[in-house]
Amino acid sequence: MSGQADTRPASSFAILRRLLMDHGRRYGVAYFAALVFMSVGSAATALVAYLLKPVLNQMVEPEGLRAMRVLSFAVAGLFAVRGLASYFSQVLLARTGARIVAGLQMRLFDRLLDQDVAFLRDTHSSDMLARVTIAASGVRDTLQVMTTSVGRDAATLFCLIVVMFVQDTALALIAVAAMPLAG
């Protein structure tokens, strides 16, 4: 190949891989802690679903009122745990995202300072401002969406599938077999 740079756009997978390599290592502990909190929230959601079966079964029995009171406090406690886990994961993601944005903006600003006068003259200030703000925010948002999708959504799906199998294996097998069609 000649000395020209490759101007083809990178694939989405390559971009995500680069983002994870650049920022996933540096902020890995914070992302891991956020994933732990999201998993706790997912487990609390699944436990609430697990507790609903006895509530629904004992709703028609007069002596089931005492058990329903206990279960209602348990469900309230699980929702509190889920809320706290969600809060802490969002705080961790927000702080990590702010650090990523600040670091990227500093790198971009340093690159702008290294440019020659002709580049600064020919490039509109709004374009430079957009690169500094929007590009850094896009990186943060992409990493947060990926973390939330993996941490909260996948863990919740997994936990709810486990609850389905614990509650009724035959019905769970039917539901899991229908998942590809539903997807």
C-alpha positions as a Markdown table, in Angstrom:
| # | Residue | x | y | z |
|---|---|---|---|---|
| 1 | Met | 0.0 | 0.0 | 0.0 |
| 2 | Ser | 1.1 | 3.6 | -0.5 |
| 3 | Gly | 1.9 | 5.9 | 2.4 |
| 4 | Gln | -1.7 | 7.1 | 2.6 |
| 5 | Ala | -3.8 | 6.4 | 5.8 |
| 6 | Asp | -6.7 | 4.1 | 5.6 |
| 7 | Thr | -9.8 | 6.3 | 5.4 |
| 8 | Arg | -12.4 | 3.5 | 5.6 |
| 9 | Pro | -14.7 | 3.8 | 8.6 |
| 10 | Ala | -14.0 | 1.2 | 11.3 |
| 11 | Ser | -16.6 | -1.4 | 12.1 |
| 12 | Ser | -18.8 | -1.1 | 15.1 |
| 13 | Phe | -17.2 | -4.1 | 16.7 |
| 14 | Ala | -13.7 | -2.6 | 16.2 |
| 15 | Ile | -14.9 | 0.7 | 17.7 |
| 16 | Leu | -16.4 | -1.0 | 20.7 |
| 17 | Arg | -13.3 | -3.1 | 21.2 |
| 18 | Arg | -11.1 | 0.0 | 21.1 |
| 19 | Leu | -13.4 | 1.8 | 23.6 |
| 20 | Leu | -13.2 | -1.2 | 26.0 |
| 21 | Met | -9.5 | -1.4 | 25.6 |
| 22 | Asp | -8.9 | 2.3 | 26.1 |
| 23 | His | -11.4 | 2.9 | 29.0 |
| 24 | Gly | -12.4 | -0.5 | 30.2 |
| 25 | Arg | -8.9 | -1.2 | 31.7 |
| 26 | Arg | -8.6 | 2.2 | 33.3 |
| 27 | Tyr | -12.0 | 2.2 | 34.9 |
| 28 | Gly | -12.4 | -1.6 | 35.1 |
| 29 | Val | -12.9 | -1.6 | 38.9 |
| 30 | Ala | -15.7 | 1.0 | 38.8 |
| 31 | Tyr | -17.4 | -0.8 | 35.9 |
| 32 | Phe | -17.1 | -4.1 | 37.8 |
| 33 | Ala | -18.6 | -2.6 | 41.0 |
| 34 | Ala | -21.4 | -1.1 | 38.9 |
| 35 | Leu | -22.0 | -4.6 | 37.4 |
| 36 | Val | -22.1 | -6.1 | 40.9 |
| 37 | Phe | -24.7 | -3.5 | 42.0 |
| 38 | Met | -26.7 | -4.2 | 38.9 |
| 39 | Ser | -26.6 | -7.9 | 39.5 |
| 40 | Val | -27.8 | -7.4 | 43.1 |
| 41 | Gly | -30.7 | -5.3 | 41.7 |
| 42 | Ser | -31.5 | -8.1 | 39.1 |
| 43 | Ala | -31.4 | -10.7 | 41.8 |
| 44 | Ala | -33.8 | -8.6 | 43.9 |
| 45 | Thr | -36.2 | -8.3 | 40.9 |
| 46 | Ala | -36.1 | -12.1 | 40.4 |
| 47 | Leu | -36.7 | -12.7 | 44.1 |
| 48 | Val | -39.8 | -10.5 | 44.0 |
| 49 | Ala | -41.1 | -12.6 | 41.1 |
| 50 | Tyr | -40.3 | -15.7 | 43.1 |
| 51 | Leu | -42.3 | -14.4 | 46.1 |
| 52 | Leu | -45.3 | -13.7 | 44.0 |
| 53 | Lys | -46.3 | -17.3 | 43.6 |
| 54 | Pro | -47.1 | -17.9 | 47.3 |
| 55 | Val | -48.9 | -14.5 | 47.5 |
| 56 | Leu | -51.2 | -15.4 | 44.6 |
| 57 | Asn | -51.8 | -18.9 | 45.9 |
| 58 | Gln | -52.6 | -17.8 | 49.4 |
| 59 | Met | -54.7 | -14.8 | 48.4 |
| 60 | Val | -57.9 | -16.9 | 48.6 |
| 61 | Glu | -57.2 | -18.6 | 51.9 |
| 62 | Pro | -58.2 | -16.8 | 55.1 |
| 63 | Glu | -55.1 | -18.0 | 57.1 |
| 64 | Gly | -52.9 | -16.8 | 54.3 |
| 65 | Leu | -53.3 | -13.2 | 55.5 |
| 66 | Arg | -50.4 | -13.4 | 58.0 |
| 67 | Ala | -48.1 | -14.9 | 55.3 |
| 68 | Met | -49.1 | -12.2 | 52.9 |
| 69 | Arg | -48.1 | -9.5 | 55.5 |
| 70 | Val | -44.7 | -11.1 | 55.9 |
| 71 | Leu | -44.3 | -11.4 | 52.1 |
| 72 | Ser | -45.3 | -7.8 | 51.6 |
| 73 | Phe | -42.5 | -6.7 | 54.0 |
| 74 | Ala | -40.1 | -9.0 | 52.2 |
| 75 | Val | -41.1 | -7.5 | 48.8 |
| 76 | Ala | -40.8 | -4.0 | 50.2 |
| 77 | Gly | -37.3 | -4.8 | 51.5 |
| 78 | Leu | -36.3 | -6.3 | 48.1 |
| 79 | Phe | -37.5 | -3.2 | 46.3 |
| 80 | Ala | -35.4 | -1.1 | 48.8 |
| 81 | Val | -32.4 | -3.3 | 48.0 |
| 82 | Arg | -33.1 | -3.0 | 44.3 |
| 83 | Gly | -33.4 | 0.8 | 44.6 |
| 84 | Leu | -30.2 | 1.1 | 46.5 |
| 85 | Ala | -28.3 | -1.1 | 44.1 |
| 86 | Ser | -29.7 | 0.9 | 41.2 |
| 87 | Tyr | -28.7 | 4.2 | 42.8 |
| 88 | Phe | -25.1 | 3.1 | 43.6 |
| 89 | Ser | -24.6 | 1.6 | 40.1 |
| 90 | Gln | -25.9 | 4.8 | 38.5 |
| 91 | Val | -23.6 | 6.9 | 40.7 |
| 92 | Leu | -20.6 | 4.8 | 39.8 |
| 93 | Leu | -21.5 | 5.0 | 36.1 |
| 94 | Ala | -22.0 | 8.7 | 36.2 |
| 95 | Arg | -18.7 | 9.4 | 38.0 |
| 96 | Thr | -16.8 | 7.1 | 35.7 |
| 97 | Gly | -18.5 | 8.7 | 32.7 |
| 98 | Ala | -17.6 | 12.2 | 33.9 |
| 99 | Arg | -13.9 | 11.1 | 34.3 |
| 100 | Ile | -13.9 | 9.6 | 30.8 |
| 101 | Val | -15.4 | 12.8 | 29.3 |
| 102 | Ala | -12.9 | 15.0 | 31.2 |
| 103 | Gly | -10.0 | 12.8 | 30.1 |
| 104 | Leu | -11.1 | 12.7 | 26.5 |
| 105 | Gln | -11.8 | 16.5 | 26.4 |
| 106 | Met | -8.3 | 17.2 | 27.8 |
| 107 | Arg | -6.7 | 14.9 | 25.2 |
| 108 | Leu | -8.7 | 16.5 | 22.4 |
| 109 | Phe | -7.9 | 20.0 | 23.6 |
| 110 | Asp | -4.2 | 19.1 | 23.8 |
| 111 | Arg | -4.4 | 17.9 | 20.2 |
| 112 | Leu | -6.0 | 21.1 | 19.2 |
| 113 | Leu | -3.2 | 23.1 | 20.8 |
| 114 | Asp | -0.7 | 21.1 | 18.8 |
| 115 | Gln | -2.3 | 22.0 | 15.5 |
| 116 | Asp | -0.8 | 24.5 | 13.2 |
| 117 | Val | -2.3 | 28.0 | 12.7 |
| 118 | Ala | -3.7 | 27.0 | 9.2 |
| 119 | Phe | -5.8 | 24.2 | 10.7 |
| 120 | Leu | -7.2 | 26.5 | 13.4 |
| 121 | Arg | -7.9 | 29.2 | 10.8 |
| 122 | Asp | -9.7 | 26.8 | 8.4 |
| 123 | Thr | -11.7 | 24.9 | 11.0 |
| 124 | His | -14.8 | 26.6 | 12.3 |
| 125 | Ser | -14.9 | 27.0 | 16.1 |
| 126 | Ser | -18.2 | 25.3 | 16.3 |
| 127 | Asp | -16.7 | 22.2 | 14.7 |
| 128 | Met | -13.9 | 22.1 | 17.2 |
| 129 | Leu | -16.3 | 22.6 | 20.1 |
| 130 | Ala | -18.5 | 19.8 | 18.8 |
| 131 | Arg | -15.5 | 17.5 | 18.6 |
| 132 | Val | -14.5 | 18.3 | 22.1 |
| 133 | Thr | -18.0 | 17.9 | 23.6 |
| 134 | Ile | -20.0 | 15.5 | 21.5 |
| 135 | Ala | -17.3 | 13.0 | 20.8 |
| 136 | Ala | -16.4 | 12.6 | 24.5 |
| 137 | Ser | -20.0 | 12.3 | 25.5 |
| 138 | Gly | -20.6 | 9.7 | 22.8 |
| 139 | Val | -17.8 | 7.6 | 24.2 |
| 140 | Arg | -19.3 | 7.8 | 27.7 |
| 141 | Asp | -22.8 | 7.1 | 26.6 |
| 142 | Thr | -21.7 | 4.0 | 24.5 |
| 143 | Leu | -19.8 | 2.5 | 27.5 |
| 144 | Gln | -22.7 | 3.2 | 29.8 |
| 145 | Val | -25.3 | 1.6 | 27.5 |
| 146 | Met | -23.1 | -1.5 | 27.0 |
| 147 | Thr | -22.5 | -1.8 | 30.8 |
| 148 | Thr | -26.2 | -1.4 | 31.5 |
| 149 | Ser | -27.2 | -3.9 | 28.8 |
| 150 | Val | -24.9 | -6.5 | 30.1 |
| 151 | Gly | -25.1 | -5.8 | 33.8 |
| 152 | Arg | -28.8 | -5.1 | 34.4 |
| 153 | Asp | -30.7 | -6.5 | 31.4 |
| 154 | Ala | -28.8 | -9.7 | 30.9 |
| 155 | Ala | -28.6 | -10.5 | 34.6 |
| 156 | Thr | -32.3 | -9.8 | 35.1 |
| 157 | Leu | -33.1 | -12.1 | 32.2 |
| 158 | Phe | -30.9 | -14.8 | 33.6 |
| 159 | Cys | -32.3 | -14.5 | 37.1 |
| 160 | Leu | -35.9 | -14.5 | 35.9 |
| 161 | Ile | -35.3 | -17.6 | 33.7 |
| 162 | Val | -33.9 | -19.3 | 36.8 |
| 163 | Val | -37.0 | -18.4 | 38.8 |
| 164 | Met | -39.1 | -19.8 | 35.9 |
| 165 | Phe | -37.3 | -23.1 | 36.1 |
| 166 | Val | -37.6 | -23.2 | 39.9 |
| 167 | Gln | -41.3 | -22.4 | 39.8 |
| 168 | Asp | -42.4 | -24.6 | 36.9 |
| 169 | Thr | -39.9 | -26.5 | 34.8 |
| 170 | Ala | -42.2 | -27.7 | 32.1 |
| 171 | Leu | -43.7 | -24.2 | 31.5 |
| 172 | Ala | -40.2 | -22.7 | 31.6 |
| 173 | Leu | -39.0 | -25.1 | 28.9 |
| 174 | Ile | -41.9 | -24.0 | 26.7 |
| 175 | Ala | -41.1 | -20.4 | 27.3 |
| 176 | Val | -37.4 | -20.8 | 26.7 |
| 177 | Ala | -38.1 | -22.7 | 23.5 |
| 178 | Ala | -40.4 | -19.9 | 22.3 |
| 179 | Met | -37.7 | -17.2 | 23.0 |
| 180 | Pro | -36.0 | -17.4 | 19.6 |
| 181 | Leu | -39.3 | -16.9 | 17.9 |
| 182 | Ala | -40.2 | -14.0 | 20.1 |
| 183 | Gly | -36.8 | -12.4 | 19.6 |
